[in-house]
Amino acid sequence: MPSFDIVSEVDKQEVRNAVDQVNKEVNTRFDFKGSDARVEQADYILTVFADDEFKLGQILDILMVKLAKRNVDVRCLDKGQVEKISGNKVKQQVTIKTGVESELAKKIIRLIKDSKLKVQGGIQGDAVRVSGAKRDTLQEAIQLVKKSITEFPLQFQNFRD
């Protein structure tokens, strides 16, 4: 029975490369001269440090551009609260969301069931497996999900006959 998986993944190495590029650019820019502005990465959590909120916004803009150039979808970024550290320095955590959350998975399965396509969907951990009798109906399901779910980046993998 043909099937495919709906997942949401981010290439960790591309994120690492983008963070390195951001730090290199911040160190060479004149407007950041003498400041303690940087981005640190711990797994899928990025911490952005800056002297004030304006510079924090500039660093986040640079980060978005570098991630987009490296084909990392910026819709998977979840920005936390801006926290004050010593003096007027600030930091902000940016979490990179991976995996299909259960609420979104239920929404996808409901969408597939309501479409009356002859396919079945099931939650498999942090992915959604869709199976059906015909390859064409699975491709219709892919097009339906691509068109309907736009707020979160999804990939379609393991298409098997």
C-alpha positions as CSV (number, residue, x, y, z in Angstrom):
1,M,0.0,0.0,0.0
2,P,1.6,3.3,-1.1
3,S,2.3,5.8,1.7
4,F,4.3,8.9,2.6
5,D,5.3,10.9,5.7
6,I,4.6,14.5,6.5
7,V,7.5,15.9,8.6
8,S,9.1,19.2,9.6
9,E,12.8,19.0,9.8
10,V,15.6,21.6,9.9
11,D,19.2,20.9,8.8
12,K,21.2,21.5,12.0
13,Q,24.5,22.0,10.1
14,E,23.0,24.8,8.0
15,V,21.8,26.5,11.1
16,R,25.3,26.2,12.6
17,N,26.7,27.7,9.4
18,A,24.2,30.6,9.5
19,V,25.0,31.3,13.1
20,D,28.8,31.4,12.3
21,Q,28.1,33.8,9.4
22,V,26.0,36.1,11.6
23,N,28.8,36.2,14.3
24,K,31.4,36.9,11.7
25,E,29.3,39.7,10.1
26,V,28.6,41.3,13.6
27,N,32.3,41.2,14.5
28,T,33.2,43.1,11.3
29,R,30.4,45.7,11.1
30,F,31.2,49.2,12.2
31,D,27.9,49.8,14.1
32,F,28.6,46.8,16.4
33,K,32.2,47.9,17.1
34,G,33.0,47.5,20.8
35,S,29.7,45.8,21.6
36,D,29.1,42.4,23.1
37,A,26.7,41.3,20.3
38,R,26.7,37.6,19.4
39,V,24.5,34.5,18.7
40,E,25.1,31.3,20.6
41,Q,23.7,27.9,19.6
42,A,22.8,25.0,21.8
43,D,21.2,22.2,19.7
44,Y,18.0,23.8,18.4
45,I,18.0,26.8,20.7
46,L,19.7,30.0,19.7
47,T,20.5,32.8,22.2
48,V,21.0,36.3,20.8
49,F,22.9,38.8,22.9
50,A,23.1,42.5,22.3
51,D,23.7,45.8,24.0
52,D,20.2,47.1,23.5
53,E,16.9,46.1,21.9
54,F,17.6,48.0,18.7
55,K,20.9,46.1,18.1
56,L,19.0,42.9,19.1
57,G,16.5,43.6,16.3
58,Q,19.4,44.2,13.8
59,I,21.0,40.9,14.8
60,L,17.7,39.0,14.4
61,D,17.3,40.6,10.9
62,I,20.8,39.4,9.9
63,L,20.0,35.9,11.3
64,M,16.8,35.7,9.3
65,V,18.6,36.6,6.1
66,K,21.4,34.1,6.7
67,L,19.0,31.3,7.5
68,A,16.9,32.1,4.4
69,K,20.0,32.0,2.2
70,R,20.8,28.6,3.6
71,N,17.3,27.2,2.8
72,V,16.2,27.1,6.4
73,D,12.5,28.1,6.6
74,V,12.2,31.0,9.0
75,R,8.6,30.1,9.8
76,C,10.0,27.4,12.2
77,L,11.6,30.0,14.4
78,D,9.8,30.8,17.8
79,K,11.1,34.0,19.4
80,G,11.0,34.1,23.2
81,Q,10.8,37.2,25.5
82,V,13.5,39.8,25.5
83,E,15.3,39.5,28.8
84,K,17.5,42.2,30.5
85,I,20.8,41.1,31.7
86,S,23.4,43.2,33.6
87,G,23.1,46.9,32.9
88,N,21.1,47.6,29.8
89,K,22.3,44.5,27.9
90,V,19.6,42.2,26.6
91,K,19.2,38.6,25.3
92,Q,16.5,36.7,23.5
93,Q,16.0,33.0,23.0
94,V,15.0,31.8,19.5
95,T,13.8,28.2,19.4
96,I,13.8,26.2,16.1
97,K,10.8,24.1,16.1
98,T,11.2,20.6,14.5
99,G,8.6,17.8,14.2
100,V,4.9,18.1,13.6
101,E,3.2,19.1,16.8
102,S,0.2,17.0,17.9
103,E,-2.2,19.9,17.4
104,L,-1.0,20.5,13.8
105,A,-1.0,16.7,13.2
106,K,-4.7,16.5,14.2
107,K,-5.5,19.4,12.0
108,I,-3.8,17.7,9.0
109,I,-5.6,14.4,9.6
110,R,-8.9,16.3,9.9
111,L,-8.2,18.1,6.7
112,I,-7.5,14.8,4.9
113,K,-10.6,13.2,6.2
114,D,-12.8,16.1,5.3
115,S,-11.5,16.1,1.8
116,K,-13.2,12.8,1.1
117,L,-10.0,11.4,-0.6
118,K,-9.5,7.7,-0.2
119,V,-6.5,8.0,2.1
120,Q,-5.9,7.4,5.8
121,G,-3.7,9.5,8.1
122,G,-2.1,8.5,11.3
123,I,0.2,10.2,13.8
124,Q,3.6,8.5,14.1
125,G,5.5,10.3,16.8
126,D,6.4,13.7,15.4
127,A,5.3,12.8,11.8
128,V,2.1,12.1,10.1
129,R,1.9,9.0,7.9
130,V,-0.6,9.1,5.0
131,S,-1.4,5.9,3.1
132,G,-3.8,5.0,0.4
133,A,-4.6,2.6,-2.4
134,K,-3.5,4.7,-5.3
135,R,-0.5,6.9,-5.9
136,D,-2.6,9.6,-7.6
137,T,-4.8,10.1,-4.5
138,L,-1.7,10.4,-2.4
139,Q,-0.3,13.1,-4.7
140,E,-3.7,14.9,-4.4
141,A,-3.4,14.7,-0.6
142,I,0.1,16.3,-0.8
143,Q,-1.3,19.1,-2.9
144,L,-4.2,19.6,-0.5
145,V,-1.9,19.8,2.5
146,K,0.6,22.2,0.7
147,K,-2.2,24.5,-0.2
148,S,-4.0,24.5,3.2
149,I,-1.1,24.5,5.8
150,T,0.9,27.6,5.2
151,E,1.8,28.7,8.7
152,F,4.4,26.0,9.3
153,P,7.0,24.5,7.0
154,L,6.3,20.9,6.1
155,Q,8.2,18.3,4.0
156,F,6.9,15.2,2.4
157,Q,9.2,12.2,2.7
158,N,9.4,8.4,2.3
159,F,7.0,8.2,-0.7
160,R,6.7,4.5,-1.2
161,D,4.7,2.4,-3.7
